[in-house]
Each structure stands twice: as structure tokens, then as C-alpha cells.
Amino acid sequence: MACQKPKEFGYSYEVWAHRLLVSHVRDHAKEQSHNCLARMSASSVSRLLAAHELQPDKVRYYLQRRDPEFDVKRAEVLCVYQQVEYIVQNEELRPLCDVYLSYDEKPGIQAIENTAADLQPVPGEHQTFGRDPEYIRHGTLSLLAGIDLVNGEIIGSVEERHRSKEFVNF
């Protein structure tokens, strides 16, 4: 059961919360002819999961390579980094081009403003900063960022729109 998603059992959860798993085992043990599991403790469920090295309450992300040209592109990128490393180590050499730029973009960043000031931590009362969940939304922005791989200069730009024009201007 722990190897299946809670949604398969009619729950709205994406992964098993420990309490939900224990509750489900207890509630459905008899109908599955496992009467002894109706009284199963939370610690027994924890030990059973640990014995099988299962963590149904966790998600570990992985990257599926969908691009058939991935290996070729990776080799090209690594070759550029190798060239940059060689240029940096041999300062008397003139680079093949003026700029080696690594660039990335993050479109759709929410521009929000808090409506109330954060509350400071207070020993014995509040361990963390407190923040009112209400905010004013000012739309979205795009962050364009790059780094010159030879001299380490960081270049950034925040744009209201995300089109090829902004990229070319960057």
C-alpha cells in the first residue's frame, strides 16, 4: 500500500502523510482480511517502512532526458568550459571570442508586496519571523542573468515582459 499513491485509494494527497497511512491501514485491515493490523501502532508502521527502506512521505526528484541530442549538446557545453579554463590559466593567450557568456532566464516571477511588517523572533515566544500571508500582487517580472566566464562579471536585467526583444537587448 505504501508503494501506491494515496490518490489510488480516494485521498486528495499526493504522497502518504504518516498519520494518514497508519489510519488507512487500521481502517481497512479487516476488509482486507488482516484483522491483526487493525490495532497496528504508528511506531510499527515506521519500523516496517524503515526495514524495507521506504519513505512514502518523501519525493525525490529526477531528471528524465527527453532530448535525443542531449549528449552532443552536453559535450559542446563542456568543451566551452574547458576552453575558458585554459584561457584563465594561460592569461597571455588571446581568447577566440571577446565574451564567453553563460546565460539563463527566469520568467514569471511574482512581484509581490507585503501588506504588513514582519514580526521579529522573540525568545520564549516566537522562534521565527512572522509574516502575514496577505500581499499585494504587482504582476510578474522576468529575470535575465549572465556571467562572463572569463572575468567573472555578473550581468543581470529585470524585465516586465519576456520576449526575444528583451533577450536581444540583454
N, C-alpha and C positions, 0 to 999 in steps of 0.2 A: 504494500500500500504506500509506503514512504517513497517508493520509486516512481509513483504516478503523481500527477499534478492534482491538487485539491479540486480544481475545476471539473475533473473527471468524476468527482463524487458529488457535484452540485454546489460546491462552495464558490464564493467570488474571489478567493485568494489565489495568487499566482504561485506561491510556494507555501509549504506547511509551516505554520507557526507551531511551536512545540505543544502548547496547550490545546490547539485545535486537533493535532494528531492524536494526542492522548485521549481527548474527548471523543473523537471519532472511533477510535479503537474500542473504547468502553461501550459506546452507544450501539455499535454494530457487531460486537463479538458474538452474541447469542444467535443472531440471524445467520451468521456465517458458521455456526456450529463450533465456536471456540469459546465455550462458556467460561473457561478459566481466565480469559483475557478481559472479561467484564470488570474485574477488580484490579486490573494492571495499574501499577503506580507510575507516576511520571518518571521517577528515577529508573525504573525497569525499562521504560521506553528509551531513555537516554543511554543506558548501558547496552541495550540491544543495537541501537543505531551506531554507537561507538565501536562495538565488536565487529560490525560489518563496514566500518569506516564510511558511514552515510551521514550527510548533513543536508537533509531535505529542506531546511530553513535558509540555506545559503544559495547564492547564484554566483558562479564563476564564469566570467565572460571569455569568449574565444573569438578568434577572427577567422572566418571562412574565406579563403582566397577564391574569388569569383572571376578574376581577370586571368585569362589564359596566357597573357603576356607578362604576368607578374614577375617571373624570374628574370626575364630580359630587362624589364624596367628597373628592377632592384639592382642588377649588375651595373646598369648605366649610372644610377644614383651613387652607388658605392665607388664607382670609378671617379666621379666628380670629387667626392670627399677625399679620395686618395690623392688626386691632383692638388687639391687645396692643402692637404697635409704636407705634400712635397714642397709646394711653394712657400709655405710658412717656415719650414725647416731650412730652406735654401733661399734666404732673403735676396741674394744677388740675382736670382732669376727673375725675368720679367714674365708675369702671368700671361696665359694665352688670351685672356679677355680682361676687360677693366674691372668687372664685378662678378663675383660668384655669390649669388643671392639665393638663400633658402627662404621660401615664401609660403605662408599659409593664411587662411581666412576663416573667420567665424561669423557667419551671417545670422541674423535673427536674435541678437542679444536683447533681452528686455531692458529698456531704460525705465527704471522704477525709482520712486522717491518715497522714503518712509514718511508716514503721517505723524508719528510721534518719536520722541528721542528714545534711544536705547537706555535701558536701566542697567546701572553698574552692578557687578557682583558685590555682595555684602557677606562677609564672613558669618557663618552660622545661620544665614537666611537663604541666600541665593548663590549657588556656586558658579553660575554662568551669567553672561549678559542676557538681558531680557529684551525681546523685540516684539512690538505689536505687529500682528500679521497683516494689518491693513496697509495698503500702499496706493500711491497714485501712479498710473501707468502712462508713460510718455512715449509710447510706441516702441519701435525696435531700431537697433543700430547694427552696423556691420563693422567688425574689427579686421583690418588688413595689417599683417605684420610680416616683417622680413628681417633677416640678419645677413650682413656681408660676411661670408665665411672666412675671408682672408684677414680683415682687420677687426672683426667682431662688432662693427657698428650695427645697432638695432634701429630699424626703421619701422614706424607704426603710423596708422591712419585710422580714424573713426569716421565712418560714412553713414549718412542717413539712408542711402539706397545701396543695393548690391547688384550692379550690372557690370558688363565688360568695360564700360566707360570709366568707372571708378578703379577697376583693376589696371587699366592702361595708364590712367593718371598717377596711380601709385607707383 
